[in-house]
Amino acid sequence: MENQKRINPFWAFIAAILGWRLFKHFDFQSFTFADPYFDIVYIVVFGVAIFFIIKDYKAEK
């Protein structure tokens, strides 16, 4: 049986929650965030979660 590529559910859950929160905080009329300081932290952690999802997905070759 060959190795199946799997996405880590922990990082996928974190990325989904943060992505949804960033979408809800973003004001499309003025292109600003509702709470810029928290949203900067959300963007950084969202990027880290996406990085780990991609890294883990590629490492299982």
C-alpha positions, -999 to 999 in steps of 0.1 A, spaced: 0 0 0 15 33 -10 17 63 14 -13 85 13 -8 122 17 -27 136 46 -33 171 59 -26 176 96 -61 183 110 -48 205 138 -32 230 114 -62 228 91 -85 236 119 -64 266 130 -61 279 94 -99 275 89 -108 294 121 -82 322 115 -92 325 78 -129 329 88 -120 354 115 -99 375 91 -127 374 66 -152 386 92 -129 414 104 -121 428 70 -141 458 58 -145 455 20 -158 491 17 -126 508 31 -102 478 28 -93 479 65 -94 455 94 -118 461 124 -91 455 150 -56 459 133 -35 447 162 -53 414 167 -56 409 129 -18 412 125 -14 384 149 -41 364 131 -24 370 97 10 358 111 -5 327 127 -26 320 96 6 321 75 24 298 99 -5 273 98 -5 273 60 32 269 60 30 238 82 1 223 62 22 226 30 54 214 46 38 184 61 20 176 29 52 177 9 73 159 34 53 126 32 65 117 -3 
